[in-house]
Amino acid sequence: MCRWFAYLGHEPILLADILMEPKHSIIRQIDEHFLPELHEHYGQNVGPKADIFKRNAFLNSDGFGVAWYNRIREQYGDCEGPRPCVYRTIRPPLNDMNLRSICHNTESHVVFAHIRAAVGSSVIETNNHPFNFGRHLFMHNGSVAFFNRIRRQLLMECAEIPYRLIQGTTDSEHVAALYFTMLGDIEAEHSLEEMRVAMLKTLEVLNRLLTDHSVTSDEAAARCSSLNFAVTDGIKMIAMRFRNSETEEPPSLYYSQHAGIVLNRKYPGDPDDSSGRSRLTSSMKSEDEARPHVVIASEPSTLDATQWKLIPKNHLILVNEKMEVTLETIHIN
């Protein structure tokens, strides 16, 4: 499967500090993985380690994308509120000089990044996440089971505007169009509750489509969907860790309300030190000056595992404008 990283905060952060510099930043999660608590968290309720690792140990080498928000268009009277800038490439991100230049010269309050392991679709830039729908971004780690079987009907569920914005061939982008159909006006800011309801409706439609297209119980048991989604409007964020199996685990997903301080070079801390010690160089600010933020990521990008919490299976995580976090169990029919 893929890997993704999301930062939302009241304080901007340099893209290089979260995407390029740490030893386990997302651009280095091609074939190296750091998965604290993944086995121990559920005790006897998890499947074998091999089952867990097959959804986390893919070679993520099929494209990279990053998106960040600013208010440039708003300043020129083109819109209201922040809007995303998106850079997507099929070059290896570690050797992409354009990406390096962008990251070392760009800061933002909101950053989405994604490194891809293709599953059944072409390695082209239009298939790279994050996907941009109006003021919103969407990205996915996982796969939709039997996508080719339900694709036509899924498109018929989509409203005209989200349908027209589909540029690639991935299951992820098609599900994004379905989500934004459920959400409504893609240029408007919606409440966190509206985003939550749209996400649950998206899951319900996917479940119904699989039922309607005669996916038998034996087929469903043998091939489930992994749906680790993330969505933001540049102010709020919602994500989920989900797999429609009673016994199998979804791909990993963690969150932190402290790692952003350690990643930000203006503050004390060293993302590459597992003991939580500070950088050797002096910081510009004290930790007490840090403003609230939330990081959600497929894998921790700081090596101090105590800074991160594993999101339980089949849970939503909601982040409001104040950076307050709510975890909620997913129940669908």
SVG drawing of the C-alpha trace seen along z (x, -y; Angstrom):
<svg xmlns="http://www.w3.org/2000/svg" viewBox="-28 -41 53 59">
<polyline fill="none" stroke="black" stroke-width="0.4" points="0.0,0.0 1.0,-3.7 2.1,-6.0 0.7,-9.5 1.4,-12.4 -0.9,-15.3 0.0,-18.4 -2.6,-20.9 -1.6,-23.6 -2.0,-27.2 1.7,-27.7 3.2,-27.3 6.0,-24.8 8.7,-24.6 7.9,-21.7 11.6,-20.6 11.3,-20.1 8.5,-17.6 9.1,-16.0 12.8,-16.1 15.1,-16.4 14.0,-13.6 15.6,-10.2 12.1,-8.7 10.3,-11.4 7.7,-10.2 10.1,-10.4 12.2,-7.8 9.3,-5.4 9.9,-3.7 11.0,-0.4 11.8,-1.3 9.1,-1.2 8.6,-2.2 5.4,-0.8 5.4,-1.1 2.7,0.6 1.1,2.1 1.3,5.7 1.0,5.0 -1.9,2.5 -4.6,5.1 -3.2,8.0 -4.8,11.3 -7.3,9.6 -4.9,9.1 -4.1,11.5 -0.6,12.9 2.2,10.5 2.5,11.5 -1.1,10.4 -0.3,7.0 2.9,6.5 1.4,7.3 -0.6,4.0 2.4,2.0 5.5,3.3 4.9,2.5 7.6,0.8 6.3,-2.8 8.0,-3.8 5.2,-4.7 4.9,-8.5 4.8,-11.3 2.6,-14.2 2.5,-17.1 -0.1,-19.9 0.0,-22.9 -2.4,-25.8 -1.9,-29.6 -4.2,-32.6 -2.6,-34.1 -5.8,-33.7 -7.8,-35.2 -5.5,-38.3 -6.1,-38.8 -9.9,-38.6 -10.2,-35.2 -11.8,-33.3 -12.5,-33.4 -10.3,-31.3 -7.2,-29.2 -6.6,-27.2 -4.2,-24.3 -1.1,-24.3 -0.3,-20.8 2.9,-19.2 2.8,-15.7 5.6,-13.7 6.6,-10.2 10.3,-11.0 11.9,-9.5 11.3,-12.2 14.7,-11.9 16.3,-12.9 13.8,-15.5 15.6,-18.9 12.3,-20.8 10.7,-19.2 13.7,-20.0 13.6,-23.7 9.9,-23.9 10.3,-22.3 13.2,-24.5 11.4,-27.7 7.8,-27.0 5.9,-27.1 2.3,-26.3 -0.3,-25.8 -1.6,-22.7 0.4,-20.1 -0.7,-16.8 1.9,-14.4 1.6,-11.0 4.0,-8.4 2.4,-5.7 2.5,-2.0 0.3,-1.4 -2.3,1.3 -3.8,2.1 -3.5,-1.4 -0.9,-3.2 2.1,-5.0 1.3,-8.5 1.1,-11.9 -2.7,-12.1 -2.9,-9.0 -0.8,-10.6 -2.4,-11.9 -3.4,-14.3 -6.5,-14.9 -7.8,-18.5 -11.5,-19.2 -12.2,-22.9 -10.8,-24.1 -10.5,-20.5 -7.8,-17.8 -8.3,-14.0 -5.8,-11.2 -6.0,-7.4 -3.9,-4.5 -5.4,-1.1 -7.6,0.2 -11.3,0.7 -12.1,4.3 -13.7,5.3 -13.3,1.7 -13.5,2.7 -16.8,4.5 -18.4,1.5 -16.7,-1.4 -19.5,-2.1 -22.2,-2.3 -19.9,-4.3 -19.6,-6.9 -23.4,-7.0 -23.5,-8.0 -21.3,-11.0 -22.6,-14.5 -21.6,-16.3 -18.9,-18.6 -16.9,-16.0 -17.3,-13.6 -15.8,-16.0 -12.8,-16.6 -11.7,-13.0 -8.4,-13.0 -6.9,-9.6 -7.9,-5.9 -7.4,-5.1 -10.1,-3.7 -9.0,-6.5 -9.9,-9.4 -13.2,-7.9 -14.0,-7.5 -12.9,-11.1 -15.5,-12.2 -18.1,-10.1 -17.1,-11.8 -17.4,-15.3 -20.8,-14.4 -21.9,-13.6 -20.3,-16.8 -21.8,-19.2 -20.4,-22.5 -16.6,-21.9 -15.8,-25.6 -17.5,-26.2 -16.3,-25.6 -18.3,-22.9 -18.6,-22.1 -16.7,-19.2 -20.0,-17.4 -20.9,-17.7 -17.5,-16.3 -18.0,-13.4 -21.5,-12.6 -20.2,-12.7 -17.4,-10.3 -19.9,-7.8 -22.3,-8.1 -19.4,-7.4 -18.6,-4.2 -22.3,-3.2 -22.5,-3.7 -19.4,-1.6 -20.8,1.2 -24.2,1.0 -22.5,1.2 -20.6,4.3 -23.8,5.9 -25.8,4.8 -23.1,6.3 -23.4,9.7 -20.1,9.9 -20.6,13.1 -19.8,13.6 -16.9,15.9 -15.5,13.3 -15.9,10.5 -14.1,12.6 -11.2,13.3 -10.8,9.7 -11.6,6.7 -11.2,3.0 -8.6,1.0 -9.8,-2.6 -7.4,-5.0 -8.7,-8.3 -7.7,-11.9 -9.6,-15.1 -9.0,-18.8 -10.5,-22.1 -7.4,-24.0 -8.9,-24.7 -10.2,-21.4 -9.2,-17.8 -10.9,-14.3 -9.2,-11.0 -10.0,-7.3 -8.4,-3.9 -10.8,-1.3 -10.9,2.3 -14.2,4.1 -12.9,7.3 -13.6,8.7 -10.1,10.3 -7.8,8.3 -6.1,5.1 -6.1,1.9 -2.8,0.3 -1.2,-1.6 -2.2,-5.1 -0.9,-7.3 -1.5,-10.8 0.5,-13.2 -0.1,-16.6 3.6,-17.0 5.6,-15.7 5.1,-19.0 7.1,-20.8 10.0,-18.4 9.9,-18.5 10.0,-22.3 13.6,-23.5 12.5,-26.7 11.8,-24.6 13.8,-22.2 13.8,-18.5 15.4,-16.1 13.1,-14.0 16.0,-11.5 16.6,-10.8 14.5,-8.1 15.1,-9.4 13.5,-12.8 16.7,-14.8 17.1,-18.2 19.0,-19.1 22.7,-20.0 22.0,-23.4 20.2,-26.1 16.4,-26.6 14.8,-30.0 11.9,-29.5 11.0,-27.6 8.5,-24.7 6.1,-26.8 5.7,-29.2 4.5,-26.4 1.0,-26.7 -1.5,-23.8 -1.2,-21.4 -2.0,-17.8 -0.1,-15.4 -1.7,-12.3 0.5,-9.8 0.8,-6.3 4.1,-6.0 5.7,-8.3 8.3,-10.6 10.0,-11.2 11.8,-8.3 10.5,-8.8 7.5,-6.5 6.1,-8.1 5.1,-11.1 2.6,-9.1 -0.6,-7.2 -1.9,-4.4 -5.4,-5.1 -7.6,-2.0 -9.0,0.1 -12.3,-1.3 -12.1,-4.7 -12.5,-8.3 -10.2,-11.1 -11.7,-14.6 -9.6,-17.8 -11.5,-21.1 -10.3,-24.7 -8.9,-24.7 -6.8,-21.6 -9.0,-19.6 -9.0,-15.9 -11.9,-13.5 -11.7,-9.7 -14.9,-8.0 -15.8,-4.3 -17.2,-3.8 -20.5,-2.0 -22.0,-1.3 -24.9,0.8"/>
</svg>
